[in-house]
Amino acid sequence: MKLDWERPGVVRATLKVQELAALVAGARLAAAALAAQSEEQAGELTRVLNGFDRSLAHLRPSPRASAAAASAPASADVEDFDPVVAAGA
């Protein structure tokens, strides 16, 4: 994982898919725990996760992943990506 300041208030993160999946899975667990106590407390985290989900739905597979998928008998599309499953949670 690599983090760099893009500009004040904006951090650029370079992550492996497994690292991103682990962070998102942890955020989903935290959001569920917060929502059980107070929906208001979970609001911001839920909004961030919803934004992530919308962005993920528009993400195109990487060229490398596309080449691997073309040679594989069956593959999952980006829309099928589940960070919780990918993280092994």
N, C-alpha and C positions, 0 to 999 in steps of 0.2 A: 504494500500500500504506500502510496506517495501523496502527500498533501503539499500544495503550493498556494501562496497568496496570489490570486489573479489581480485583485485590486482591493481597496479597503472594503471589508464586509463580504467579500466573495472569495471562497476557497475552491481551488480546482483539485479534485480527487481523481487519482488514477488507481483503479482497483482491479483485482482479478474477479471473475464472476462469483467465485465462492466467497470472497471477502464481502462483496456487495450483498450477496444473499444472506450472509450471517448478520450483517448490520440491519438489513430490512427485517429479517425474522425477529431479531431482538426488539426492534422498534414496534413491530406488530404485537409482540407479547406485552411490551410496556403499555401500548395503547389499550389493549384489552384489560390489563390490570387497572389502569387509571380509570377507564370507563366504568369498571365495576364499582369504583369508589365515587366518582363524580364525572359525569359526561362533560361538564365544563372544563375540568382539568385535562381531559383527553382531547379536547377540541383542536388545539394547534397541531399536535402530533398526528391526529387523524387527517387534518387538512394536508399536511406534508405527505403522508402516505397516499392519500388520494391523488395528489399531484404526481407522485412517483408512478402510481399505477397508470395514469393517463399518459405520461411520457413513455412508459414501457410499452404500452399498446401501440405507439407510433414508431418504436425503435425498429430499424431494419436490421436483419442479421448481418454480422460482419462478413466480409468477403471470404475469410478463412472458414467460417462456419457454413457459409453457403456452399463452398466447394466440398466440404465434408458431408453435408446433407445430400448433395447430388450423388455421391458415391455410396451412401448408406441405403439399405433397403427400406428403412422407416426412420423418420425423424420428427422432432417436435418443432413447431414454429415458435417465434418469439412470443406470440399470444399465449402459448401453452406454458411459458416459463413461470414457475412458482418459486419465488425466493425461499419460502419456508421449506418446501421439499428439497430444493437445491442445497440448502444449508444443513439438511439432515435433521431438522427439528420435527 
